[in-house]
Amino acid sequence: MSIGKTIRKIREQKGITQQQLAELVNMHRSNYSKIESGERELSVTALAKVAKHFGMTLDELVNFKGKVPTEEKIEDKTAMEQLKLIGTLDEEDKAMVFRLIDTIITKKKFKDFVATMQ
C-alpha cells in the first residue's frame, strides 16, 4: 500500500478531514488530495507531522500494519508503565509533564504545611 493510501485509511478511521491534514502540512486541500491518490509525495518533515498527529511514530506510519493505534489511558497503567510512556515523549513534552508533577507536589506540600500550622 502506498503511503498516501495508508494516510487516507488512517485519516478516515480517525474521522479527520483532508482539509485538516492539508492545513497541518501547510498545503492546499487539492494538492493534499494528490498525496492520498499517489500523484504526489510528502516531505519527511510533513510525514513526521502527520505521524505525530495520528499518535504514531514515523516508522509506524511508513510500515503501517493496518491497525490504528488506540488512545493510551495512563491511569490504567502501573507506575513503571506510566514512566515508560512518559519516556517516549519528546523532550519538550517530558519537561511539561515533570513541571506539572512538580507543581502538584509543591501544592500538596504547601497544603500539608498549612494544615500543621492550624
MODELLER restraints for C-alpha pairs under 7 A, 6 or more apart:
rsr = mdl.restraints
at = mdl.atoms
rsr.add(forms.Gaussian(group=physical.xy_distance, feature=features.Distance(at['CA:2:A'], at['CA:38:A']), mean=6.97, stdev=0.5))
rsr.add(forms.Gaussian(group=physical.xy_distance, feature=features.Distance(at['CA:3:A'], at['CA:62:A']), mean=6.40, stdev=0.5))
rsr.add(forms.Gaussian(group=physical.xy_distance, feature=features.Distance(at['CA:4:A'], at['CA:35:A']), mean=5.17, stdev=0.5))
rsr.add(forms.Gaussian(group=physical.xy_distance, feature=features.Distance(at['CA:4:A'], at['CA:36:A']), mean=3.86, stdev=0.5))
rsr.add(forms.Gaussian(group=physical.xy_distance, feature=features.Distance(at['CA:4:A'], at['CA:37:A']), mean=6.28, stdev=0.5))
rsr.add(forms.Gaussian(group=physical.xy_distance, feature=features.Distance(at['CA:4:A'], at['CA:38:A']), mean=5.65, stdev=0.5))
rsr.add(forms.Gaussian(group=physical.xy_distance, feature=features.Distance(at['CA:5:A'], at['CA:36:A']), mean=5.29, stdev=0.5))
rsr.add(forms.Gaussian(group=physical.xy_distance, feature=features.Distance(at['CA:5:A'], at['CA:37:A']), mean=6.80, stdev=0.5))
rsr.add(forms.Gaussian(group=physical.xy_distance, feature=features.Distance(at['CA:7:A'], at['CA:36:A']), mean=6.84, stdev=0.5))
rsr.add(forms.Gaussian(group=physical.xy_distance, feature=features.Distance(at['CA:8:A'], at['CA:36:A']), mean=5.84, stdev=0.5))
rsr.add(forms.Gaussian(group=physical.xy_distance, feature=features.Distance(at['CA:10:A'], at['CA:68:A']), mean=6.42, stdev=0.5))
rsr.add(forms.Gaussian(group=physical.xy_distance, feature=features.Distance(at['CA:18:A'], at['CA:29:A']), mean=6.40, stdev=0.5))
rsr.add(forms.Gaussian(group=physical.xy_distance, feature=features.Distance(at['CA:19:A'], at['CA:29:A']), mean=5.36, stdev=0.5))
rsr.add(forms.Gaussian(group=physical.xy_distance, feature=features.Distance(at['CA:22:A'], at['CA:28:A']), mean=5.94, stdev=0.5))
rsr.add(forms.Gaussian(group=physical.xy_distance, feature=features.Distance(at['CA:22:A'], at['CA:29:A']), mean=5.23, stdev=0.5))
rsr.add(forms.Gaussian(group=physical.xy_distance, feature=features.Distance(at['CA:22:A'], at['CA:32:A']), mean=5.52, stdev=0.5))
rsr.add(forms.Gaussian(group=physical.xy_distance, feature=features.Distance(at['CA:25:A'], at['CA:46:A']), mean=5.44, stdev=0.5))
rsr.add(forms.Gaussian(group=physical.xy_distance, feature=features.Distance(at['CA:34:A'], at['CA:40:A']), mean=5.40, stdev=0.5))
rsr.add(forms.Gaussian(group=physical.xy_distance, feature=features.Distance(at['CA:35:A'], at['CA:41:A']), mean=5.64, stdev=0.5))
rsr.add(forms.Gaussian(group=physical.xy_distance, feature=features.Distance(at['CA:35:A'], at['CA:42:A']), mean=6.87, stdev=0.5))
rsr.add(forms.Gaussian(group=physical.xy_distance, feature=features.Distance(at['CA:47:A'], at['CA:58:A']), mean=6.99, stdev=0.5))
rsr.add(forms.Gaussian(group=physical.xy_distance, feature=features.Distance(at['CA:48:A'], at['CA:58:A']), mean=5.62, stdev=0.5))
rsr.add(forms.Gaussian(group=physical.xy_distance, feature=features.Distance(at['CA:51:A'], at['CA:57:A']), mean=5.66, stdev=0.5))
rsr.add(forms.Gaussian(group=physical.xy_distance, feature=features.Distance(at['CA:51:A'], at['CA:58:A']), mean=5.46, stdev=0.5))
rsr.add(forms.Gaussian(group=physical.xy_distance, feature=features.Distance(at['CA:51:A'], at['CA:61:A']), mean=6.00, stdev=0.5))
rsr.add(forms.Gaussian(group=physical.xy_distance, feature=features.Distance(at['CA:74:A'], at['CA:82:A']), mean=5.93, stdev=0.5))
rsr.add(forms.Gaussian(group=physical.xy_distance, feature=features.Distance(at['CA:86:A'], at['CA:94:A']), mean=6.39, stdev=0.5))
